[in-house]
Amino acid sequence: MTGSLVEPRLRAVAHLVPPGSAVADVGSGDGRLARWLLTRGCIVTATEKTRAQACWLADAVSGTAIEVVEGFGLRPLQSRRLDLVVMTGLGGRSIARILEDPSVAPSWSLLLQPMQDLTALSQALRRLNRGIGRACLVRSRGRLYPIVEAPLGVAWNGGPPGLLDGLGPWLRSDPLWSVWRDHALHRHAEDRGRAGSGRAPVSPNGGRQ
């Protein structure tokens, strides 16, 4: 697979994965990121939560070394020795539900790319006392997306809850910081108007909360 077939937000995630890592792509979808990780020499497990979705994914990655497993969130990974778990293409609330599943204690480093609802994800990381090792922004198809790395063994070290969801200290050095900040301020102003009208507020990266 060539990089041109993988959208920028997924390429950015893949380039943060150390080559040769044992990595799980949770909620892999069509397996595009999983296949791209193979090109970086990674040992890749890809998951989907239903049998039908897992079968479809297995067909999509047929002929590769990717192992496909079925199950919700982190549950099918509990007995596996992994360096990293990656979650992309999911909302922040969905990622938070997976991380806070009471049947699983996340015991791997995490690389997360929420599509929206960054506040929900940040709150979950604080509750789990999972610290941030790195956070950056990527522009993909006309939108900005955050990517958050939460290494194993690092306690919560982000900022307090607020407009930039505790990630401000990590993002200020990013070249897209000023664009993200201005967008967040604009959304905040819109939310104040929606609060008065009873409409649902919007998170800083554009999703409904």
Phi and psi in degrees as a GROMACS rama.xvg file:
@    title "Ramachandran Plot"
@    xaxis  label "Phi"
@    yaxis  label "Psi"
@TYPE xy
-90.7246  155.094  THR-2
-61.6665  -25.9549  GLY-3
-64.697  -20.0332  SER-4
-87.3029  -6.23673  LEU-5
-110.125  123.247  VAL-6
-65.1517  156.413  GLU-7
-54.6524  -37.3841  PRO-8
-65.5693  -34.8825  ARG-9
-75.6579  -37.6151  LEU-10
-60.7539  -41.704  ARG-11
-62.4193  -40.932  ALA-12
-63.0681  -47.5182  VAL-13
-58.7831  -36.69  ALA-14
-74.2977  -11.1158  HIS-15
-91.8065  -5.18338  LEU-16
-88.9268  120.947  VAL-17
-59.1521  130.684  PRO-18
-54.3901  139.268  PRO-19
84.9617  0.806309  GLY-20
-68.5557  152.698  SER-21
-88.9405  110.941  ALA-22
-130.31  143.446  VAL-23
-111.674  131.002  ALA-24
-102.069  101.905  ASP-25
-84.9247  129.05  VAL-26
68.5241  54.0963  GLY-27
-70.7723  -17.5271  SER-28
66.3587  -118.919  GLY-29
-88.1744  3.18452  ASP-30
77.9364  12.8218  GLY-31
-63.0501  -46.4858  ARG-32
-66.0767  -41.0213  LEU-33
-58.6646  -43.1355  ALA-34
-66.7313  -37.6376  ARG-35
-66.1789  -35.9646  TRP-36
-64.7692  -31.8097  LEU-37
-59.3792  -36.1606  LEU-38
-67.5904  -15.5971  THR-39
-96.288  12.6922  ARG-40
77.6734  16.6634  GLY-41
-80.8333  153.463  CYS-42
-93.3728  114.844  ILE-43
-115.656  128.948  VAL-44
-112.015  132.944  THR-45
-120.203  136.95  ALA-46
-120.977  152.38  THR-47
-142.676  151.295  GLU-48
-83.3381  -20.4151  LYS-49
-117.267  160.408  THR-50
-61.843  -41.9863  ARG-51
-62.5553  -44.1374  ALA-52
-66.6587  -39.3706  GLN-53
-65.6236  -39.2275  ALA-54
-64.9249  -41.4624  CYS-55
-63.5945  -42.4191  TRP-56
-63.679  -42.094  LEU-57
-59.7111  -40.1011  ALA-58
-64.4539  -39.5827  ASP-59
-66.0817  -31.4528  ALA-60
-107.368  15.2166  VAL-61
-54.5751  138.046  SER-62
89.4383  -0.804778  GLY-63
-107.733  176.437  THR-64
-89.7717  9.34293  ALA-65
-72.6208  130.524  ILE-66
-93.6849  126.341  GLU-67
-102.649  130.754  VAL-68
-129.987  152.168  VAL-69
-104.135  138.561  GLU-70
153.301  159.826  GLY-71
-78.1102  131.922  PHE-72
52.2371  -123.647  GLY-73
-92.4383  -4.63509  LEU-74
-57.6826  -43.7801  ARG-75
-73.3438  -1.79864  PRO-76
-105.119  0.0833335  LEU-77
-57.0702  -36.793  GLN-78
-95.702  7.74782  SER-79
-96.348  144.938  ARG-80
-92.2661  108.149  ARG-81
-127.175  150.937  LEU-82
-88.0819  -30.0733  ASP-83
-156.849  142.762  LEU-84
-115.919  129.529  VAL-85
-111.969  135.655  VAL-86
-132.685  119.734  MET-87
-132.703  161.82  THR-88
72.9195  8.9298  GLY-89
-113.335  153.525  LEU-90
-71.176  158.255  GLY-91
-60.2746  -34.6302  GLY-92
-66.9279  -39.8609  ARG-93
-64.9197  -43.4999  SER-94
-62.7476  -41.7047  ILE-95
-60.7579  -42.2392  ALA-96
-62.3232  -39.2525  ARG-97
-65.7965  -45.9514  ILE-98
-66.9924  -32.2999  LEU-99
-99.1488  14.5961  GLU-100
-57.7142  118.01  ASP-101
-65.319  -14.6149  PRO-102
-85.1625  -5.96514  SER-103
-137.021  133.536  VAL-104
-103.748  110.577  ALA-105
-57.0054  118.054  PRO-106
-121.513  31.1942  SER-107
-135.075  161.628  TRP-108
-66.5324  151.594  SER-109
-123.213  142.402  LEU-110
-130.119  113.569  LEU-111
-123.482  134.629  LEU-112
-130.717  87.4503  GLN-113
-73.1829  143.533  PRO-114
-81.8715  -29.3973  MET-115
-163.148  -177.169  GLN-116
57.6965  48.283  ASP-117
-63.3373  -31.344  LEU-118
-57.9607  -45.9568  THR-119
-61.0407  -40.8625  ALA-120
-66.0384  -45.8344  LEU-121
-60.1723  -41.2814  SER-122
-63.2656  -39.3293  GLN-123
-64.6422  -42.9952  ALA-124
-61.7526  -39.5927  LEU-125
-64.1433  -44.7829  ARG-126
-62.8901  -35.4689  ARG-127
-83.7201  -4.92517  LEU-128
57.3054  41.3979  ASN-129
-100.463  116.716  ARG-130
-82.2724  166.352  GLY-131
-99.2145  129.277  ILE-132
-93.9542  -31.0091  GLY-133
-163.623  146.534  ARG-134
-143.348  140.135  ALA-135
-147.294  173.32  CYS-136
-120.586  146.934  LEU-137
-136.175  139.856  VAL-138
-94.1741  127.768  ARG-139
-145.449  119.991  SER-140
53.1416  42.902  ARG-141
82.6713  3.5658  GLY-142
-124.523  159.627  ARG-143
-102.538  136.649  LEU-144
-128.655  137.907  TYR-145
-84.4477  149.262  PRO-146
-124.26  127.936  ILE-147
-122.583  126.853  VAL-148
-105.084  124.164  GLU-149
-121.678  92.4306  ALA-150
-68.3187  152.232  PRO-151
-67.022  137.199  LEU-152
87.8448  3.18984  GLY-153
-106.119  123.345  VAL-154
-75.4651  158.578  ALA-155
-53.1727  126.506  TRP-156
-137.119  17.581  ASN-157
-82.1681  -178.765  GLY-158
-80.8042  179.827  GLY-159
-72.372  162.84  PRO-160
-57.868  146.247  PRO-161
170.202  -161.752  GLY-162
-58.9159  -38.7204  LEU-163
-102.328  18.7612  LEU-164
57.6452  31.7894  ASP-165
80.1829  -2.42702  GLY-166
-98.3393  -3.96766  LEU-167
-50.4724  -47.3829  GLY-168
-59.0219  -27.0837  PRO-169
-89.1766  -22.0808  TRP-170
-99.6355  -10.9693  LEU-171
-61.9152  -26.0365  ARG-172
-88.2264  -2.82733  SER-173
-76.0616  137.944  ASP-174
-58.408  -23.6837  PRO-175
-95.0986  8.12351  LEU-176
-56.2432  -48.1704  TRP-177
-64.5475  -34.7367  SER-178
-67.2726  -45.1969  VAL-179
-60.6756  -45.7958  TRP-180
-61.0133  -46.6489  ARG-181
-64.6289  -38.5783  ASP-182
-64.6361  -41.7025  HIS-183
-63.6598  -42.0246  ALA-184
-64.0364  -39.5579  LEU-185
-63.8417  -43.9725  HIS-186
-65.2528  -36.4954  ARG-187
-62.2797  -42.3797  HIS-188
-63.5839  -39.6451  ALA-189
-63.5366  -40.7418  GLU-190
-61.8601  -37.577  ASP-191
-62.761  -37.1015  ARG-192
-68.8826  -39.5969  GLY-193
-67.803  -35.0696  ARG-194
-60.3381  -35.8084  ALA-195
-73.9564  -24.9858  GLY-196
-96.3489  -7.59267  SER-197
85.5066  5.54447  GLY-198
-82.971  155.363  ARG-199
-66.9401  138.496  ALA-200
-71.8866  167.158  PRO-201
-119.177  136.074  VAL-202
-73.6199  163.01  SER-203
-55.72  -28.6335  PRO-204
-101.014  22.0244  ASN-205
102.328  -2.91704  GLY-206
-97.6574  154.099  GLY-207
-67.3728  137.596  ARG-208
